[in-house]
Amino acid sequence: MDAELAALAASGATTLVSLMVTDSWAQARQVVGRLVARTDSDGVTVAQLEAARTRLLAADARDHARAAREVTDQWHVHLHRLLGTGAVTGDGLRDLLTSLQRIADTAAPGPVTVHNSITGGVQEGPVIQSGRVTGLTLHMRDPAAPGPGRDVRPSPEDPS
């Protein structure tokens, strides 16, 4: 098998696994499911795709990279085997990869954790970091304004 087909198998596996943890998984599963249904020569089923996805979603942050690598390796071997047996042609794999890439280009990523630290100065209100914020209303009280527990009159002990 030539290097181009091996690279296609690797790219297909990587793209497939990246889609497993997105909201676009249902679309990707349908595309891959059609291929699996036609070429189910070695017993790979849509259920195995779902099992791989479940494994990725269940992995905690520490184990996610390892699980993703193992699942990617598994699907790389499977796609490579399909090419080697002739169950899938290079054109068929290119079509699969094109479809998966199209889905990936529009896929929303899975949950992302963001941590921001603010240092220096004093922040007297909310700090928002964003590319765009719409429809946001902040109700803030003037820290110098009288409020519960604040007496603006000087106390008799206050020398000022």
C-alpha positions in Angstrom: 0.0 0.0 0.0 1.4 3.4 -0.9 2.2 6.2 1.5 -0.7 8.3 0.3 -3.3 5.6 1.3 -1.6 5.1 4.6 -1.8 8.8 5.3 -5.5 8.8 4.3 -6.2 6.0 6.8 -4.4 7.9 9.5 -6.1 11.2 8.7 -9.5 9.4 8.5 -9.0 7.8 11.9 -7.9 11.1 13.5 -10.8 13.0 12.1 -13.3 10.3 13.0 -12.1 10.2 16.6 -12.1 14.0 16.9 -15.8 14.0 15.8 -16.7 11.4 18.4 -16.7 14.0 21.2 -18.7 16.7 19.3 -22.3 17.4 18.8 -21.8 16.4 15.1 -21.2 12.8 16.1 -24.7 11.6 14.8 -23.8 12.9 11.3 -20.3 11.3 11.3 -21.7 8.0 12.6 -24.1 7.9 9.7 -21.3 8.5 7.2 -19.0 5.9 8.8 -22.0 3.6 9.4 -22.7 3.4 5.6 -19.1 2.4 5.0 -19.1 -0.2 7.8 -22.4 -1.7 6.5 -20.9 -2.2 3.1 -17.6 -3.6 4.3 -18.4 -5.4 7.5 -15.9 -8.1 6.6 -14.2 -8.2 10.0 -17.2 -7.7 12.2 -16.8 -3.9 12.9 -20.2 -2.5 13.6 -21.8 0.8 14.4 -22.0 -0.5 18.0 -18.2 -0.6 18.1 -18.2 3.0 17.0 -20.6 3.9 19.8 -18.5 1.9 22.3 -15.4 3.9 21.3 -17.3 7.2 21.7 -18.6 6.1 25.1 -15.0 5.3 26.1 -13.8 8.8 25.0 -16.7 10.6 26.8 -16.1 8.6 30.0 -12.4 9.3 30.2 -11.4 11.9 32.7 -9.1 14.8 31.6 -6.0 12.8 32.7 -6.9 9.7 30.6 -8.6 11.4 27.7 -5.4 11.8 25.6 -4.4 8.2 26.1 -7.9 7.0 25.3 -8.1 9.2 22.2 -4.7 7.9 21.0 -5.8 4.2 21.5 -9.1 4.7 19.7 -7.4 6.5 16.9 -4.9 3.7 16.5 -7.7 1.2 16.5 -9.6 3.0 13.7 -6.3 3.6 11.8 -5.7 -0.1 11.7 -9.3 -0.8 10.7 -9.2 1.6 7.8 -5.8 0.4 6.7 -7.1 -3.2 6.7 -10.1 -2.2 4.6 -7.7 -0.7 2.1 -5.4 -3.7 2.2 -8.2 -6.2 1.5 -9.8 -4.0 -1.2 -13.0 -3.7 0.7 -12.5 0.1 0.3 -10.7 1.8 -2.5 -8.5 4.9 -2.2 -11.3 6.9 -3.8 -13.8 5.6 -1.3 -11.5 6.5 1.6 -11.0 10.0 0.1 -14.7 10.4 -0.1 -15.1 9.3 3.5 -12.4 11.7 4.7 -13.9 14.6 2.7 -17.3 13.9 4.3 -15.9 13.7 7.7 -13.8 16.8 7.2 -16.8 18.7 6.0 -18.6 17.7 9.2 -15.6 18.6 11.3 -15.4 22.0 9.8 -18.9 22.8 11.1 -18.7 20.8 14.4 -19.0 22.4 17.7 -16.3 21.2 20.1 -17.2 19.3 23.2 -17.0 20.8 26.7 -14.0 23.1 27.2 -12.6 24.3 30.5 -11.2 27.8 30.6 -9.3 29.3 33.5 -8.4 32.9 33.5 -6.4 34.7 36.2 -6.4 38.4 36.8 -3.4 40.0 38.5 -2.6 43.5 39.4 -4.9 46.4 40.2 -8.2 46.2 41.9 -11.3 45.1 40.1 -14.4 46.7 41.6 -16.9 44.7 39.5 -17.3 41.8 37.1 -14.5 41.1 34.7 -15.6 39.6 31.4 -13.3 38.2 28.7 -15.0 37.4 25.5 -14.8 37.8 21.7 -18.4 39.1 21.7 -21.0 39.5 24.4 -24.6 40.3 23.5 -27.7 40.8 25.6 -25.7 41.1 28.8 -27.1 43.3 31.7 -25.1 43.9 34.8 -26.7 45.5 37.8 -24.0 47.1 39.9 -24.2 49.2 42.9 -21.9 52.2 43.4 -19.4 51.1 46.1 -19.5 54.7 47.5 -23.3 54.8 47.7 -25.0 54.3 51.0 -26.3 50.8 51.5 -27.1 48.2 54.1 -24.6 48.4 56.9 -23.1 51.7 55.5 -23.5 54.9 57.3 -22.3 57.9 55.4 -22.4 60.2 58.4 -19.1 60.5 60.2 -19.2 58.9 63.7 -18.6 61.0 66.7 -15.3 59.3 67.2 -14.2 60.1 63.7 -11.8 63.1 63.9 -12.5 64.2 60.3 
